[in-house]
């Protein structure tokens, strides 16, 4: 379950409380890549249809920033729909190939990524460090990739477009103030000021660090 704005606020308050009390909040977890021997693919989003951004060798130690629910995968350690976001690898690995500790839910300043349904023509990644969206177009389908997002107080939808065509990416600023949250979905659409959104991903709540 991804955090709602109310839950996200509670998380942030708890974190501040820990810092003021002198305790360092332990967000990350440790793990080890576990396969039958071959490297495992690292993907931009928690689905087997999203872009492969690298690979990780069997036995590699990793730091898991967070976990999220994606497409179910059967791997060396069983079948699961849980995916691990591993910053050092630049993406997600199915937990069916990671032996390790539980980690917090993604969507709390972790650079979460999602892709659209079907052939996954649009992909988006929110960069919590600067409040920018990276928007990717992965299919020459005549549609543009777009991130539809809403701000604190229900403002939106606003749009971060990539209308440059298949194989391109764009960097779009949101101007969201530090500490504020953003809720977003990755879709495809014909470019317009009031687009009809198609093949949207599930929504993600994140915030600007």
N, C-alpha and C positions, 0 to 999 in steps of 0.2 A: 504494500500500500504506500503510495507516495504521499508526502506530508501535505495537508491542507494549510492554508494561510494561518489558521488558528494554531494548528499543531506546530507549524514552523516557528511561530512567535514563542511558543512554549519552549521549543528546543533552544532558541537563541537566548532566552532568559536563563535557562538552566546552564548554558555554556558560560554566560557572563558571571553567574553565581559561582561556578567552579573556579574561574580565573580570579575573582575577588577573594575567594577562600584560599587561594594559593595552590590549588590542585590543577594540574594540566589535564584537560579533557582528552581522552584517548579515542580519537576518531578512527584511525587506521587499524587494520588487522594484518597479520602476517599469514603467508601461505606458501605452498610449493606446487608448481605445475606437475601434474601426474597424468601421463599418457601411457600408451602401450609402447612408446619409444619415439614415435614421430613428433615433431613440433606441433603445437596447437595454434590455430589462427587467432589473431587478435582483431576484433572488429570495432568499427566506429560506433555502432549501436548494438543493443542486446538482442540481435536477431541474426540468423544465418544468412539472410539475404542482403545484409548491409555490407559496406565496403570493408575489405580486408586491409588493415593498416600496418600489419606486421605479423610476427609469429614469436612464440616462446618455446624454448627447448624443455623437454622432460627433465624434471629435477631442479628447475630454476626457482630460486627463492624470490617471492614477490611481496610487495606491500599493497594490500587491498584498501583502496580509499573508501569504497562503499559498495553496496549490493543493490540490485534492482530485479524486478520480474520482467522477463522477456519470453522469447519463444522457447518451448521445451526442447532439450537436447539430451540424447543418450550418449554418454561418454565412458571413459575408463572407470569413473567412480559411481556410475549409475545414471539415472534419469532425473533431470531437474529443470525447472524454468528459471532458476536463479542465475544471475550473471554478476561477475565481479568487475568493477571499474578499477583498472590498474594504471595510475598516471605514468609510471615509468615506461609502460608499453604503449601509451597513447590511445587506449581504448578498452574494450570489454572482452573478457574470456568467460565462457560458460563455466559455472561452478562444478559441472560434471567432470572438469579437468583440473580443478584446484582443490588441494587438500589443505584445509586451514580453518582459521577462526571465523566466527560470524562478524560481520561488519555492519555499520549503520546503513540505513536506507539512503539511496542516492536522491538527489534533488535538494541538497542543502549546501550549496556553494561548491559543487564538485565538478562543474563542467559537464553536466549530463548531456547525452545525445539521444536522439530518436530519429526514426525514419518513417516514411509513409508506408501504408499497407501495399499489398500487391507486389509489384516489381521494385518497390522502394526507390522511386524516381527522385524523391526529394529527401535530403538529410539536413539536419540542423544541429548545431552544438552551441550551447550557451557558455560563455566564458565569464565566470563569476568574478574574476580578478578585475575586469574592466567594463563589465556590463555590455559586452558585444555578442552578437550572433554571427557564427560562421554558417553560411547557407550554401549547400552543395546541390548541383543538378547532375543526375546520373543517367538520364535517358532522353533520347531525342524524340519525345512524344508530343512535341508542339505545345507543351505546357511549361510554365515557370515554376520553379521551386519557391516556396514561400513559408515563412514562419509567422503564424498569427499569434499575437501575444496580448496579454491583459496586465494592467498595473494595479498596484494597491488602490483600493477604493473602487475597483470595477472599471477603470478607464480602459477602453478598447472595444473591439479588437484593433490593434495597430499591426503593421505588416513590415517584415524584413524580407525583401525580394532578392532572388537571383534570377534575372531574365536573360543571362548571357549564354545559355545553351548547355548542352550535354558536356560533361567533363569539366565544368568550371565551378569556382567557388567565389563567394563574396564575403566581405567583412562589414557588418552593419552595426552601428552604434545605436543604443536604445535611450541614452541619456537618463537612465534610471538612477536615482541617488543612491549612494552607499547605504547599505542596510535595508533597502526596500526590496520587496519580493516581486517576481514576475512569473506569470503562468503562461505556458506556451504549448502550441501544437505545430507539428511540421506537416505541411500539405503540398498539393500542387494546384495550380489555378491558371486561368488566363489573366494576364496582367490587367489590373483595373483598380480604381480607388475603392470600389465595393465588390471585391471578387466573390465568385462562387467557389468555395473551398471544396476540394475533392481528396479522397484517399488520405485523410488526416490520421496522424499518429494519436496515441493516447496522450493526455495532457501531462505536463511536468511542472511542478512548482520549484523555483530556485530563487536565489537572492544574490544581490550584488555585495561583494565583500567590502 
